[in-house]
Amino acid sequence: MLRELKTFLMVVRHGTFAAAGQHLGLTQSAVSAQIRVLEQHLGVRLFDRSGRAAVLNAAGRHALPLAEQILALYGQMAQPTALAEWQGELRIGAIATVQTGLLPEALPRFRAAAPRVELKLVPGVSLQLLSQVDAGELDLALLIRPPFELPKELLQVGLAREPFVLIAPLGIEGDEPLRLLAEQPFVRYDRSSFGGRRVSRFLREQRLEVREALELDELEAIVRMVECGLGVSLIPRAGLWLQRPTQLRVIELGPLTFHRELVAVMHRAQRQPALDCLLDCLRAQVAGEGAAACS
């Protein structure tokens, strides 16, 4: 029956029997047969089969969290008590600045605690990584806090707050951020990204009309554009550009400072000691960076 429960969850995550079959390596008819067996054992129908989509009915919505708990408990039966004995693969998604900043410093500590766990690092932007966690394709995602409520089955853990700063070419004079934003061309942090939405909100709150020069999502690329004189930009104080000499001015926003929050997202039912250990290592790195900044 565990096989049927796993298939049930895949149908819910992917929306159709055909899509679930593609991820499981089964035909659509095989998926239908497994769901039919599960429904016969439970004595209820789980889906409203209208059209191509598989939509949960009331019984299915009741069964979903219970199925997740059953599979999570089954998985824990084989889990070792000592973290050093853990083995297997963890699929971790991370935005670019976490891949090059926080993770490389935290992973040696994790490897020392769980040497037999293999990590697979998956790059992506925040919204994409969030969708992959929700679909069960990632065990954990490190991303910018979404500007909306997450489904109740997902757990969100805060890790760090990164302040935004104004960056400007060396030849630009003046230290007043609002005046520079109003007068200079603006290189915009992609407004569709979670971090870019924070920039758009700031500009609206300050009632600023900026002159768009370019819009892109990669922070390192934004820094290079500003260094080459394309305009000014608002970006978080995060990423590799902080670790190399730059040809630009970094201007603090003072009382106008706003932040983006770095969070970890995972399924509540799939939380395990190896993930908790990785989170502890990330928190320890964040705390160490904060102490270094204050010293």
Secondary structure, 3 states (H helix, E strand, C coil): CHHHHHHHHHHHHHCCHHHHHHHHCCCHHHHHHHHHHHHHHHCCCCEECCCCCCEECHHHHHHHHHHHHHHHHHHHHCCCCCHHHCCEEEEEEECHHHHHCHHHHHHHHHHHHCCCEEEEEEECCHHHHHHHHHCCCCCEEEEECCCCCCCCCEEEEEEEEEEEEEEEECCCCCCCHHHHHHHCEEEEECCCCHHHHHHHHHHHHCCCCCEEEEEECCHHHHHHHHHCCCCEEEEECCCHHHHCCCCEEEECCHHHCCEEEEEEEEEHHHCCHHHHHHHHHHHHHHHHHHHHHHC
